[in-house]
Amino acid sequence: MKAVARCRSVRSRQRLIRTKSVLRRVGGIGILPPVFSRPLSSPGNPHKKAAWRQRLLLAAACLIACGGCTNFIAQGRNAEGVSLFEAGQYQAALAQFQEATSIDPANADGYYNLAATYHRLGRLQGQSGELDRAETFYRQCLDRQPDHVDSHRGLAVLLVEKGRSNEAVHLLQVWAEQQPWLADPKIELARLYEEFGNRAAAEERLVEAVRADPSSARSWAALGKLREETGQCAQALWNYQRSLQLDEAQPEVAARVAVLEGVAAQPASPAPPGPTRSVAVPPVWR
């Protein structure tokens, strides 16, 4: 499988896949819940009841804010780790990702980042131990977020690299069965089938993807790419155009639309002349 889990971000730079974003820090601000000197029993006086409810709401708000701060700090550690990863400082990046998962054990992106980094180290150094760690962290990420697209892709890539292609296919098939309304598992299955050279199966999965989620720009773009590569240019152009209608911020897809529209606008070339015909003259025998 050609694609390997690479480092960028999806929602922000807290994840190693896709777009970059500005790193923000929490400047030493701590929010603590209020301390109650008496048990939280409801008073009888209506005015006291109202005040009691307000204190409860304030306590809940503070607890929620504390949880938000924890998540925000973990995202900051992830973002710092991404910067270090991109600079090739893998051990320092691992330290940041480990800290992110310690601060917020439910942060799936932190486990994905650990997995992707160990995956990179294992490939660079040829060490099976690092690849085993990568597999562990990919699975821990999926335990926390079962629809984590990048972890499914990264784990499938890793399994193929380890010679466990059947497990990779099974992983994605189970994901597709468990969440049939999602286009992403079908797209990843199509990618895998295409790597195996089975383009017919890949196209079937992509057709299923656009049926499952007609608003998925990624599905339409992937289907257009596959059809363009198999010579179905008219269908590919329509698929690309549909993808752009759903998401205009796709410069690569826009470029393919321009190319295919240019090809469609060209007049058909005249057929080349056939071979010159002549009367067959029988040989003369002497």
C-alpha positions in Angstrom: 0.0 0.0 0.0 1.6 3.3 -1.1 -0.1 5.7 1.3 1.6 5.7 4.7 0.3 7.5 7.8 1.9 10.9 7.5 2.0 13.9 9.8 -0.5 16.8 9.4 -4.0 17.5 11.1 -7.8 17.2 10.5 -9.5 19.6 12.9 -6.4 21.4 14.0 -2.7 20.7 14.4 -3.5 18.3 17.2 -3.5 15.5 14.7 -0.7 14.5 12.4 -2.8 14.3 9.2 -3.9 17.2 7.0 -4.1 21.0 7.6 -2.0 23.2 9.8 -3.3 25.6 12.4 -2.0 28.2 14.9 -0.8 26.8 18.2 -2.6 28.3 21.2 -1.5 27.9 24.8 -3.4 28.1 28.1 -1.6 30.9 30.0 -1.6 29.5 33.5 -5.3 29.9 34.0 -6.9 27.4 36.4 -10.6 27.1 37.1 -11.6 25.3 40.2 -15.1 24.2 41.3 -16.5 26.1 44.3 -16.1 24.5 47.7 -19.3 23.8 49.7 -19.0 24.0 53.5 -22.3 22.0 53.9 -23.8 19.0 52.2 -25.8 19.6 49.0 -29.2 19.1 50.5 -32.2 21.2 49.2 -33.3 23.9 51.6 -36.9 24.4 52.4 -37.1 28.2 51.8 -38.0 29.0 48.1 -35.4 31.8 47.9 -32.8 29.5 49.4 -33.8 26.8 46.9 -33.2 29.2 44.0 -29.8 30.1 45.4 -29.0 26.5 45.9 -29.9 25.7 42.3 -27.7 28.6 41.1 -24.8 27.2 43.1 -25.3 23.8 41.6 -25.4 25.2 38.1 -22.2 27.2 38.8 -20.5 24.1 40.1 -21.5 22.2 37.0 -20.3 25.0 34.7 -17.0 25.1 36.5 -16.5 21.3 36.2 -17.3 21.5 32.5 -14.8 24.4 32.1 -12.1 22.3 33.9 -12.7 19.4 31.5 -12.5 21.8 28.5 -9.2 23.2 29.8 -7.8 19.7 30.1 -8.8 19.0 26.5 -7.4 22.3 25.4 -4.0 21.7 27.0 -3.9 18.2 25.5 -4.5 19.7 22.1 -1.7 22.1 22.7 0.7 19.3 23.5 -0.4 17.5 20.3 0.2 20.6 18.3 3.7 21.1 19.7 4.4 17.4 18.9 3.3 17.9 15.3 5.8 20.8 14.9 8.5 18.6 16.3 7.6 15.7 14.1 7.7 17.9 11.0 11.1 19.0 12.1 12.3 15.4 12.3 12.6 15.5 16.1 10.7 12.2 16.6 11.7 11.5 20.2 10.7 15.0 21.4 7.5 14.6 19.5 6.7 11.3 21.2 7.3 13.0 24.6 4.6 15.7 23.7 2.2 13.1 22.5 2.7 11.0 25.6 2.0 14.0 27.8 -1.2 14.8 25.8 -2.5 11.3 26.4 -1.6 11.6 30.1 -3.4 14.9 30.5 -6.5 13.7 28.6 -6.6 9.9 28.3 -9.7 10.1 26.2 -7.9 12.2 23.5 -7.9 9.8 20.5 -5.7 12.1 18.4 -2.9 11.7 20.9 -2.9 8.0 20.5 -3.0 8.3 16.7 -0.1 10.7 16.8 1.9 8.2 18.9 1.0 5.4 16.4 2.0 7.5 13.4 5.3 8.5 14.9 6.3 4.9 15.9 5.1 3.8 12.4 7.5 6.3 10.8 10.4 5.3 13.1 9.8 1.6 12.5 9.9 2.2 8.7 13.0 4.4 8.9 14.9 2.1 11.3 13.5 -1.2 10.2 12.6 -2.1 13.8 9.7 -4.4 14.3 9.4 -3.3 17.9 8.5 0.2 16.8 5.9 -1.1 14.4 4.4 -3.3 17.1 4.1 -0.2 19.3 2.4 1.6 16.3 -0.1 -1.1 16.0 -0.9 -1.0 19.7 -1.5 2.8 19.6 -3.6 2.7 16.5 -5.9 0.2 18.2 -6.0 2.3 21.4 -7.0 5.3 19.3 -9.8 3.2 17.7 -11.0 2.0 21.1 -11.6 5.7 22.0 -12.9 6.8 18.6 -14.2 3.9 16.5 -14.7 6.1 13.4 -11.2 7.6 13.5 -10.5 7.7 9.7 -6.7 8.2 9.9 -6.2 5.4 12.4 -8.1 3.0 10.3 -6.0 4.0 7.3 -2.7 3.9 9.2 -3.5 0.5 10.8 -4.5 -1.0 7.4 -1.3 0.3 5.9 0.7 -1.2 8.7 -1.0 -4.6 8.5 -0.3 -4.7 4.7 3.4 -3.8 5.4 3.6 -6.7 7.9 2.3 -9.1 5.3 -1.2 -9.3 7.0 -3.3 -8.1 4.0 -6.3 -10.2 4.9 -6.4 -8.6 8.3 -6.3 -5.2 6.8 -9.2 -6.0 4.5 -11.1 -7.5 7.5 -10.5 -4.4 9.6 -12.0 -2.1 7.0 -14.9 -4.5 6.2 -15.9 -4.7 9.9 -15.8 -0.9 10.1 -18.0 -0.6 7.0 -20.5 -3.1 8.5 -20.6 -1.5 11.9 -21.2 2.0 10.5 -22.9 1.5 7.1 -24.0 5.1 6.9 -20.4 6.3 6.7 -18.6 6.8 3.4 -15.1 6.8 4.8 -14.8 3.0 5.4 -15.9 2.3 1.9 -13.4 4.8 0.5 -10.6 3.2 2.5 -11.6 -0.3 1.3 -11.6 1.0 -2.3 -8.1 2.4 -1.8 -6.9 -0.9 -0.5 -8.5 -2.9 -3.4 -7.0 -0.5 -5.9 -3.5 -1.1 -4.4 -4.1 -4.8 -4.8 -4.9 -4.2 -8.5 -8.7 -4.9 -8.2 -10.1 -1.8 -9.7 -13.5 -3.3 -10.3 -14.0 -4.0 -6.6 -12.6 -0.5 -5.8 -15.2 1.1 -8.1 -18.0 -0.9 -6.4 -16.9 0.3 -3.0 -16.8 3.9 -4.2 -20.3 3.7 -5.7 -21.5 2.3 -2.4 -19.8 5.3 -0.7 -21.6 7.9 -2.7 -24.9 6.1 -2.1 -24.3 5.9 1.6 -23.4 9.6 1.8 -24.2 11.6 -1.3 -22.8 14.7 0.4 -19.3 13.3 0.7 -17.1 15.4 -1.6 -14.2 12.9 -0.9 -16.3 10.0 -2.2 -17.1 11.8 -5.5 -13.5 12.9 -6.0 -12.2 9.4 -5.4 -14.7 7.9 -7.8 -13.8 10.5 -10.4 -10.1 9.7 -10.1 -10.6 6.0 -10.5 -12.8 6.5 -13.5 -10.4 8.9 -15.1 -7.6 6.3 -14.7 -9.8 3.7 -16.3 -10.6 5.9 -19.3 -14.2 6.8 -18.3 -13.5 10.5 -18.8 -17.1 11.7 -19.2 -18.2 10.0 -16.0 -15.0 11.2 -14.2 -15.7 14.8 -15.2 -19.2 14.6 -13.8 -17.9 13.0 -10.6 -15.3 15.7 -10.1 -17.8 18.5 -10.8 -20.1 17.0 -8.2 -17.3 16.9 -5.7 -16.5 20.6 -6.3 -20.1 21.6 -5.9 -19.9 20.0 -2.4 -16.5 21.4 -1.5 -14.9 24.2 -3.6 -11.6 24.1 -1.6 -10.1 21.3 -3.7 -7.5 22.7 -6.0 -6.4 19.3 -7.3 -9.9 18.3 -8.2 -10.5 21.7 -9.9 -7.3 21.1 -12.0 -8.6 17.8 -13.2 -11.9 19.3 -14.1 -10.1 22.0 -16.2 -8.1 19.3 -18.0 -11.1 17.1 -18.7 -13.2 20.0 -19.8 -10.4 21.0 -22.2 -10.3 17.5 -23.7 -14.1 17.4 -24.1 -14.1 20.8 -25.9 -11.6 19.6 -28.5 -13.1 18.6 -31.9 -12.8 14.9 -32.7 -9.8 14.1 -34.9 -10.7 12.9 -38.4 -10.1 9.2 -38.9 -6.8 8.4 -40.6 -7.0 7.4 -44.3 -7.1 3.7 -44.9 -4.4 1.8 -46.8 -4.2 2.5 -50.6 -5.9 -0.3 -52.5 -4.8 -1.5 -56.0 -5.8 -4.1 -58.4 -4.0 -7.4 -57.9 -2.1 -8.3 -61.0 -1.4 -12.0 -61.4 2.2 -12.9 -61.9 3.5 -13.6 -65.3 5.1 -17.0 -65.8 7.8 -17.3 -68.3 
